[in-house]
Amino acid sequence: MSVSLSQIPVAILAGGLATRLRPLTEKVPKVLLPVAGKPFLTHQLELLRGQGIRRVVLCLGHLGEMVEQEFGDGGQHGVELQYSFDGPKLLGTGGALRQALPKLGEKFFVLYGDSYLITPFAPIADFFEQSGRHGLMTVYRNEGLYDTSNVVFRDGQIAIYDKKVRLPEMRHIDYGLSVFRASVFQERPEGIAFDLADVMKQLVAQKDLAGFEVPERFYEIGSHAGIAELEALLASER
């Protein structure tokens, strides 16, 4: 039986400082940067709504209030938007998810705030349910092309994931879309900064992180080159 995407919220991690895009991001958060004539978050929400997603929780830090002011409850984009703020100190990608758990429920997608991912979400949700595991990472056979490969994906399993140690057998990359059960984060204390990558490494060690390979490349606005590529894609779709 297929999982209804309207029942699964998406957490968008958008609390970082976006130092690679300075000075553009000194006064504007990355998700509000204009891409093809609209704030990037508009494109992201339209993409998610087209997938059947109806609930989105934005995990915000740096200049996050500007995002809430601009997007409100999400009604004009056809989604229900909620906000979770880091507070006085940045909590990192993992700490931000821990903070947002009351708004996310028992299971949820996680998407980075600078990612534009055109792969279908429904097969990923179904695969996660069938896997019986507590987390899922999507991977793309990158061969070092779009960014540094950081995953050894072997026989349908994530054998190694490491963003710091590079190994020659790493052919795949973390695509930027994952699924988790809330219990993965509930065991960690609130208000403490930690990285989502560390959670994923722990799940790999426990053989509790499913791997789902996607054929579509990813787009991102984490760099000036990435913005230019995404603008070209969006222009071609008009």
C-alpha angles and dihedrals in degrees: 000000000000120000115240109238090206086070096053119074123214120226111208113203105217105145102103129109096242092218093171090066099049132163087031092059100043092093102014126054114239095249090060095053110121114252119177090346099310136078108272091240090062090060091046094051093046089052092049093046089052088055091055097258113145105172126057129177115198114210103207139181123145109055089342095149088068089061094052090047091053101041104029115178093346093244095131088057096047096248136099108245125200129176134221117187127203092221126211095346133036111257100199124235095296097042090050091056091048089053092049097050096104088061096042106055129203100330135009147166119250121211129176116243093236098047127104106190121183098184117116112262099201097073089049092054091048092049091050092053092049093047094064089213129130097236142023131200123196114219134194126204094243104161088202092297108124099018138340112307112237107172136079103207111186131171091349093307134105101240098173134010120180130149093190106040112061118205126189091232091061103111099152134064134209099263094210101250123097140161127217143178111234092238089074089069101029092077091062122083119256122248095027120121116236138150126252088221089065090053090051093049089052091050090049090053089051091046086238100120115090118211124219119185117214123197097208119090119237128243125207143175096216091112138029090250090052092053091051091051093049092047089053090051093049092047090053091054095055 
